[in-house]
Amino acid sequence: AGPTSHDVVQMVKRTIGARKVGHTGTLDPAATGVLTLCVNGATKRAGDLAGGEKIYEFTLVLGAQTDTDDDTGTPIHERIVEQKHRDQQIQYIELLLTPHR
């Protein structure tokens, strides 16, 4: 895992000598992407920036389980998922991921 949001804020403060540095959202330790920072007076606008749309991409492995329930854990169970069950599970997952309006 890389630096935390707090780590990045502290690095930027030291590097540019800023009085105030804030971020618009915490980084998930396993995530990659952009951490938007606001410096000095712009920190008052951080809330305006935080409400933007976020897009998450992921890989799902049907039939696999790890001891942490994510890809950082040790595999503890694996089974083959038959095609008919796989199609049903994918439809269910797509339903869960559909934005609620």
C-alpha positions in Angstrom: 0.0 0.0 0.0 1.1 3.5 -0.7 0.9 6.6 1.4 -2.3 7.5 3.2 -4.3 10.7 2.5 -2.9 12.1 5.7 0.7 11.2 4.6 0.2 13.0 1.3 -1.2 16.1 3.0 1.8 16.3 5.3 4.3 15.8 2.4 2.6 18.6 0.4 2.6 21.0 3.5 6.3 20.4 4.0 7.3 20.5 0.3 5.5 23.8 -0.6 5.5 25.3 2.9 1.7 25.7 2.9 -0.2 26.7 6.0 -3.3 24.6 5.2 -3.7 21.6 2.9 -6.8 19.5 2.8 -8.1 16.6 0.6 -11.5 15.9 -0.8 -11.7 12.2 0.1 -9.8 9.5 1.9 -7.7 7.0 -0.2 -8.6 3.4 0.3 -5.3 1.6 1.0 -5.8 -0.8 -2.0 -7.1 1.9 -4.4 -5.2 3.8 -7.1 -6.2 7.1 -8.6 -6.2 10.8 -7.9 -6.3 12.5 -4.5 -7.5 16.1 -5.0 -5.8 18.5 -2.7 -6.8 22.1 -1.7 -4.1 24.5 -0.5 -4.5 27.4 1.9 -7.7 29.5 1.1 -8.9 26.8 -1.4 -9.5 24.4 1.6 -12.8 26.3 2.1 -14.0 24.9 -1.2 -13.0 21.2 -0.6 -16.6 20.3 0.2 -17.7 21.6 -3.2 -15.2 19.3 -5.0 -15.9 16.2 -2.8 -19.4 15.7 -4.2 -18.3 14.8 -7.7 -19.0 11.5 -9.4 -16.6 8.6 -8.6 -16.0 5.6 -10.8 -14.8 2.3 -9.3 -13.3 -0.5 -11.4 -12.8 -4.0 -10.0 -12.2 -7.6 -10.9 -14.4 -10.3 -9.4 -13.4 -13.9 -9.2 -16.4 -16.2 -8.8 -15.9 -19.2 -6.6 -12.8 -17.9 -4.8 -12.5 -16.9 -1.2 -9.6 -15.4 0.8 -9.1 -15.1 4.6 -9.6 -11.3 4.3 -12.5 -11.4 1.7 -10.4 -9.3 -0.7 -7.4 -9.8 -3.1 -4.8 -9.1 -0.3 -5.6 -12.2 1.6 -4.5 -15.8 1.4 -6.8 -18.1 -0.7 -8.8 -20.4 1.6 -11.4 -21.8 -0.7 -11.8 -22.2 -4.5 -14.4 -24.0 -6.5 -15.5 -24.1 -10.1 -18.8 -22.2 -10.8 -20.9 -23.9 -13.4 -21.9 -21.7 -16.3 -25.6 -21.6 -15.5 -24.8 -20.5 -11.9 -22.2 -18.1 -13.1 -24.7 -16.3 -15.4 -27.2 -16.0 -12.5 -24.6 -14.7 -10.2 -23.4 -12.1 -12.8 -27.0 -10.9 -13.3 -27.4 -10.6 -9.5 -24.2 -8.6 -9.2 -25.2 -6.3 -12.1 -28.5 -5.7 -10.3 -26.7 -4.8 -7.1 -24.4 -2.4 -8.9 -27.2 -0.6 -10.8 -27.6 2.9 -9.3 -30.8 3.4 -7.4 -32.9 6.2 -8.6 
